[in-house]
Amino acid sequence: MRRVQLEYGSGHVEVDLPDGAVVIRTGEPHREPWPLEDPVEATRSALENPLGSDRIRDLVRPGSRVTIAFPDRVKGGTHATAHRRVAVPLLLDELERGGVRLSDVRLVNAIGLHRKNTMDEMAELLGEHVVRRMGPERIVNHDAEDAEGMVTLERSDHGDAVEVNRCVVDSDLTILVGHASGNPYGGFSGGSKMPSTGLTGWRSIRCHHTPASMTRRDFAPPTTGSYFRSQLAAIRQRMESAMPQPFFTVDAVLDSQSRQLRVRAGAIGAVEEASWGMASERTEVRLPGPPADVLVIGMPRGFHYGAGMGTNPILMMQAIGASVIRARAALRPDPVVIATSICDGWFNSREFPPYAAAYDLLQSCRHPHEMTAHEDNFCNQPQWISAYRHQHGYHPFHAFSMIYMGSVARDLAQAVYIAGAQSPEHATGMGATPIDSVGDALADATALVGRDPRLIVIPELSKPAYHLVTHEGTRSARNV
């Protein structure tokens, strides 16, 4: 047996696991590509040599109105050479070379349905120098519920609703700053995913963050060839049909420490094609042997969505569903999942105001997919809209989309155990089985599997995730 520390609450718990367990940590067993020595120069070079597009200075003129959209706090890092911090100042320089006044430029935080960021957080994301250069009045959060600030376009070629931030269609040029990072929703972030989820309304987002798309066989393992991904591209293309000119994107492939591995700029399709190979090299981990029977996950109290992600039962189950999708190509078709979650029922109502009510509503449903019938009524309630718009809270539909991802684990796994749940009823309410310890859960898993199980272990869910595949597994995240 080997002893492994798993994240649990605000600390760790030590567990004894079979010697043959495959443990996935940052850099183990997979060695990532080396980060760029000079990300500033690499970004400057990408802007000078755009793919499928003219240079920005040639796309604008004096008097042009420009929007620069950047990702929110959920991903990308805040260190001095983080992609946002490097790209945005260079973009402002490039626009000034084209004769654009900074008073005609707006920076939009592409939060989608995430909570709005404070100006202090904006300064952390972009750098104090950018806030001083632009002035805080020119740096805003996307607001999916601003009736005057949103535009409804014709439906996409897939028939999906397209509600988009008015800045996108009113600007002479819209520039995107994106991250090509491994993502359980469609393989990678960045590219078409950036505007189609970050700058749209919930009625548009629910067209793809829904069981109808997420239960398709091509959704897991994550792949750029999924119907979900084609929905994002079709929504982006509908936006571009209403824009004066197509999006210009500056995407960076990031490593596990959010350092740039590659930077490419230009038209979205060309940038995606030039980025996904390196992104897959960073993200995909190929494991020896046959698929595993059991996935063991260490879950902290808080990680990328915010404080309490590992205690809020909806977000807890979402993290499990996302982990199953990322590991899908390295697991048997009906794995057992064991997660060490404190699961004490703390929803963190300050950041996630609608979540407790969404959880209560879920208890009236036989299956999470029945929540689709409640979307319109719940997501239009004034108190939840106000909390999103004015109190830095997540949008009500965000809770629904997280429930749908959690249901993926419920449907794909033959059992999901929550080891160490302090509020067992909340684990049960999400369709999981509360249990005292990982050891007890392994004993149950052995009985379910019918032999000593093969294990994949992810000790720290707070760390950047990989997409796992075995030589005998199914299709990997890369499908380009």
Secondary structure, 3 states (H helix, E strand, C coil): CEEEEEEEECEEEEEEECCCCEECECCECCCCCCCCCCHHHHHHHHHHCCECCCCHHHHCCCCCCEEEEEECCCCCCCCCCCHHHHHHHHHHHHHHHCCCCHHHEEEEEECCCCCCCCHHHHHHHHCHHHHHHHCHHHEEECCCCCCCCEEEECCCCCCCCEEEEHHHHHCCEEEEEEEECEECCCEECCCCHHHHHHCECHHHHCCCCCHHHHCCCCCCCCCCCCHHHHHHHHHHHHHHHCCCCCCEEEEEEECCCCCEEEEEEECHHHHHHHHHHHHHHHHEEEECCCCEEEEEEEEECCECCECCCCCCHHHHHHHHHHHHHHHCECEEEEEEEEEECCCCCCCCCCCCCCHHHHHHHHCCCCCHHHHHHHHHHHHCCHHHHHHHHHCCCCCHHHHHHHHHHHHHHHHHCCEEEEECCCCHHHHHHCCCEEECCHHHHHHHHHHHHCCCCCEEEECCCCCCCCEEEECCCCCCCCCC
